[in-house]
Structures are given as C-alpha cells and as structure tokens.
C-alpha cells in the first residue's frame, strides 16, 4: 500500500491528480478522469454522489485508504475524494490493489 501512496504523491507533483469533490466531479463530467479514489471513511453522501457520477459517466472508482493518510501522501489536509487524470498511473494503482 505504501507504493500506492507514493505514486499518488508523485502524480500530484506531476499535475495528474485533482483533489476534492468539485474538481473530481468536473473531471468525471469532462471524461478526464481515469480513476476516482474515494476514502473509505468519506461521508456516505460524498460516496453516494461520486459513485452516482462515476456510474453515469462510466468512470472507474475504488474505495481506498483513509482521508488523513490520503491527504498526507498528497501534502494536503484530509482528502475524501480525488481523481487520477493519467491513464498509466491509474492502471498502476489498480494493479497494485
């Protein structure tokens, strides 16, 4: 799992991560998101809304990690939801899980 967090940190530095509900929603609607990661301890409402959007736009999503740890790996405060906008990084994460 540490490799996934490291990859997320590198992806953020490379500009391949969108953090937060609104930017993730925009990525999904514009078909820019290759993978949506939802924190396991995100609120039920957030989970429902993001999963609904992902299903509607045929975007892949996973529930992974905790808000605190995701945020720390990205150099941010707690993060409930994020979008990976690079195909290779998304497939790397999916293969490691």
MIDOSE-1310 file (N, C-alpha, C; in nm, 2 decimals, decimal comma, always signed):
residues 97
xxxx	+0,08/-0,12/+0,00/+0,00/+0,00/+0,00/+0,09/+0,13/+0,00; +0,20/+0,12/+0,06/+0,29/+0,24/+0,06/+0,33/+0,28/-0,08; +0,34/+0,19/-0,17/+0,37/+0,22/-0,31/+0,26/+0,30/-0,38; +0,13/+0,27/-0,34/+0,02/+0,35/-0,39/+0,02/+0,49/-0,34
xxxx	+0,05/+0,51/-0,22/+0,06/+0,64/-0,16/+0,17/+0,72/-0,22; +0,28/+0,65/-0,24/+0,40/+0,72/-0,31/+0,37/+0,76/-0,45; +0,30/+0,67/-0,52/+0,26/+0,70/-0,66/+0,16/+0,82/-0,66; +0,07/+0,83/-0,57/-0,02/+0,94/-0,56/+0,05/+1,07/-0,54
xxxx	+0,15/+1,07/-0,45/+0,23/+1,19/-0,42/+0,31/+1,23/-0,55; +0,37/+1,14/-0,62/+0,44/+1,17/-0,74/+0,34/+1,22/-0,85; +0,22/+1,16/-0,86/+0,12/+1,20/-0,96/+0,08/+1,34/-0,93; +0,06/+1,38/-0,80/+0,02/+1,51/-0,77/+0,13/+1,62/-0,81
xxxx	+0,25/+1,58/-0,78/+0,36/+1,67/-0,82/+0,37/+1,69/-0,97; +0,33/+1,58/-1,05/+0,33/+1,59/-1,19/+0,20/+1,65/-1,25; +0,11/+1,69/-1,16/-0,01/+1,75/-1,21/-0,12/+1,66/-1,26; -0,11/+1,53/-1,22/-0,20/+1,43/-1,27/-0,31/+1,39/-1,17
xxxx	-0,33/+1,47/-1,07/-0,43/+1,44/-0,96/-0,52/+1,57/-0,94; -0,65/+1,55/-0,94/-0,74/+1,65/-0,90/-0,79/+1,62/-0,76; -0,79/+1,71/-0,67/-0,83/+1,68/-0,53/-0,95/+1,76/-0,50; -1,05/+1,69/-0,43/-1,17/+1,75/-0,38/-1,29/+1,71/-0,47
xxxx	-1,41/+1,73/-0,41/-1,53/+1,69/-0,47/-1,55/+1,76/-0,60; -1,55/+1,90/-0,60/-1,58/+1,98/-0,72/-1,49/+1,95/-0,84; -1,36/+1,94/-0,81/-1,27/+1,92/-0,92/-1,28/+1,78/-0,98; -1,30/+1,69/-0,89/-1,32/+1,55/-0,93/-1,45/+1,53/-1,01
xxxx	-1,55/+1,60/-0,97/-1,68/+1,60/-1,04/-1,66/+1,65/-1,18; -1,59/+1,77/-1,19/-1,56/+1,83/-1,32/-1,48/+1,73/-1,41; -1,38/+1,66/-1,36/-1,30/+1,57/-1,43/-1,39/+1,45/-1,49; -1,48/+1,40/-1,40/-1,56/+1,29/-1,44/-1,66/+1,34/-1,56
xxxx	-1,72/+1,45/-1,54/-1,81/+1,50/-1,64/-1,74/+1,53/-1,77; -1,61/+1,57/-1,77/-1,54/+1,60/-1,89/-1,46/+1,48/-1,95; -1,49/+1,36/-1,88/-1,42/+1,24/-1,92/-1,27/+1,25/-1,91; -1,21/+1,33/-1,82/-1,07/+1,34/-1,80/-1,02/+1,24/-1,69
xxxx	-1,11/+1,19/-1,61/-1,07/+1,10/-1,50/-1,06/+0,95/-1,54; -0,94/+0,89/-1,52/-0,92/+0,75/-1,55/-0,95/+0,67/-1,42; -0,94/+0,73/-1,31/-0,97/+0,66/-1,18/-1,01/+0,76/-1,07; -1,12/+0,73/-1,00/-1,16/+0,81/-0,89/-1,13/+0,73/-0,76
xxxx	-1,06/+0,79/-0,67/-1,03/+0,73/-0,54/-1,12/+0,79/-0,43; -1,20/+0,72/-0,36/-1,28/+0,76/-0,26/-1,23/+0,71/-0,12; -1,20/+0,79/-0,03/-1,16/+0,75/+0,10/-1,26/+0,66/+0,17; -1,22/+0,55/+0,23/-1,31/+0,46/+0,29/-1,39/+0,53/+0,40
xxxx	-1,33/+0,63/+0,47/-1,40/+0,70/+0,58/-1,47/+0,83/+0,53; -1,49/+0,85/+0,40/-1,56/+0,96/+0,35/-1,71/+0,95/+0,39; -1,77/+1,07/+0,39/-1,91/+1,07/+0,43/-2,00/+0,99/+0,33; -2,11/+0,93/+0,38/-2,19/+0,85/+0,29/-2,25/+0,93/+0,18
xxxx	-2,28/+1,06/+0,20/-2,33/+1,15/+0,10/-2,23/+1,17/-0,01; -2,11/+1,19/+0,03/-2,00/+1,21/-0,07/-1,98/+1,08/-0,15; -1,98/+0,97/-0,09/-1,96/+0,84/-0,16/-2,08/+0,82/-0,26; -2,20/+0,84/-0,21/-2,32/+0,82/-0,30/-2,31/+0,91/-0,42
xxxx	-2,28/+1,04/-0,40/-2,28/+1,14/-0,51/-2,17/+1,10/-0,61; -2,05/+1,07/-0,56/-1,94/+1,04/-0,66/-1,96/+0,91/-0,73; -2,01/+0,81/-0,66/-2,04/+0,68/-0,72/-2,15/+0,70/-0,83; -2,25/+0,78/-0,80/-2,35/+0,80/-0,90/-2,29/+0,87/-1,02
xxxx	-2,21/+0,97/-1,01/-2,14/+1,03/-1,12/-2,06/+0,94/-1,20; -1,98/+0,85/-1,13/-1,89/+0,76/-1,19/-1,97/+0,66/-1,28; -2,08/+0,61/-1,22/-2,16/+0,51/-1,30/-2,22/+0,58/-1,42; -2,27/+0,70/-1,40/-2,34/+0,77/-1,51/-2,24/+0,80/-1,63
xxxx	-2,11/+0,82/-1,59/-2,02/+0,86/-1,70/-1,92/+0,75/-1,73; -1,95/+0,63/-1,67/-1,86/+0,51/-1,69/-1,72/+0,53/-1,65; -1,70/+0,59/-1,54/-1,56/+0,61/-1,48/-1,53/+0,51/-1,38; -1,41/+0,46/-1,37/-1,37/+0,36/-1,27/-1,35/+0,44/-1,14
xxxx	-1,39/+0,36/-1,03/-1,37/+0,42/-0,90/-1,33/+0,31/-0,80; -1,26/+0,34/-0,70/-1,23/+0,25/-0,59/-1,25/+0,32/-0,46; -1,27/+0,25/-0,35/-1,26/+0,30/-0,22/-1,13/+0,25/-0,16; -1,05/+0,35/-0,12/-0,91/+0,31/-0,08/-0,87/+0,41/+0,03
xxxx	-0,80/+0,36/+0,13/-0,74/+0,44/+0,23/-0,83/+0,53/+0,32; -0,77/+0,60/+0,40/-0,84/+0,69/+0,49/-0,80/+0,84/+0,45; -0,90/+0,93/+0,49/-0,88/+1,07/+0,45/-0,75/+1,13/+0,49; -0,71/+1,10/+0,62/-0,59/+1,16/+0,68/-0,46/+1,11/+0,60
xxxx	-0,46/+0,98/+0,57/-0,34/+0,92/+0,50/-0,34/+0,97/+0,36; -0,45/+0,97/+0,29/-0,45/+1,02/+0,15/-0,41/+1,16/+0,15; -0,46/+1,24/+0,24/-0,42/+1,39/+0,24/-0,27/+1,40/+0,27; -0,22/+1,33/+0,36/-0,08/+1,33/+0,39/+0,01/+1,29/+0,28
xxxx	-0,03/+1,19/+0,20/+0,05/+1,15/+0,09/+0,05/+1,25/-0,03; -0,05/+1,34/-0,03/-0,06/+1,44/-0,13/-0,01/+1,58/-0,08; +0,03/+1,58/+0,04/+0,08/+1,71/+0,10/-0,03/+1,80/+0,13; -0,15/+1,75/+0,16/-0,27/+1,83/+0,19/-0,33/+1,79/+0,32
xxxx	-0,44/+1,86/+0,36/-0,52/+1,82/+0,47/-0,60/+1,70/+0,43; -0,68/+1,64/+0,52/-0,76/+1,52/+0,48/-0,83/+1,53/+0,35; -0,82/+1,43/+0,27/-0,88/+1,43/+0,13/-0,98/+1,31/+0,12; -1,11/+1,35/+0,09/-1,21/+1,25/+0,08/-1,22/+1,18/-0,06
xxxx	-1,19/+1,26/-0,16/-1,21/+1,21/-0,30/-1,10/+1,28/-0,39; -1,05/+1,20/-0,48/-0,96/+1,26/-0,58/-0,97/+1,18/-0,71; -0,92/+1,25/-0,81/-0,93/+1,19/-0,95/-0,79/+1,18/-1,01; -0,76/+1,07/-1,07/-0,63/+1,04/-1,14/-0,66/+1,07/-1,28
xxxx	-0,58/+1,16/-1,34/-0,61/+1,20/-1,48/-0,50/+1,15/-1,58; -0,42/+1,05/-1,53/-0,32/+0,99/-1,62/-0,35/+0,84/-1,63; -0,36/+0,79/-1,75/-0,40/+0,65/-1,77/-0,31/+0,55/-1,71; -0,18/+0,58/-1,73/-0,07/+0,48/-1,68/-0,07/+0,48/-1,52
xxxx	-0,08/+0,59/-1,46/-0,09/+0,60/-1,32/-0,21/+0,52/-1,26; -0,32/+0,55/-1,33/-0,45/+0,48/-1,29/-0,43/+0,33/-1,30; -0,38/+0,28/-1,41/-0,36/+0,13/-1,42/-0,26/+0,08/-1,32; -0,15/+0,15/-1,29/-0,06/+0,11/-1,19/-0,13/+0,09/-1,06
xxxx	-0,21/+0,19/-1,02/-0,28/+0,18/-0,89/-0,37/+0,06/-0,89; -0,45/+0,05/-0,99/-0,54/-0,07/-1,00/-0,47/-0,20/-0,99; -0,35/-0,21/-1,05/-0,28/-0,34/-1,05/-0,22/-0,36/-0,91; -0,19/-0,26/-0,83/-0,13/-0,28/-0,70/-0,24/-0,31/-0,59
x	-0,36/-0,28/-0,62/-0,47/-0,31/-0,53/-0,52/-0,45/-0,53
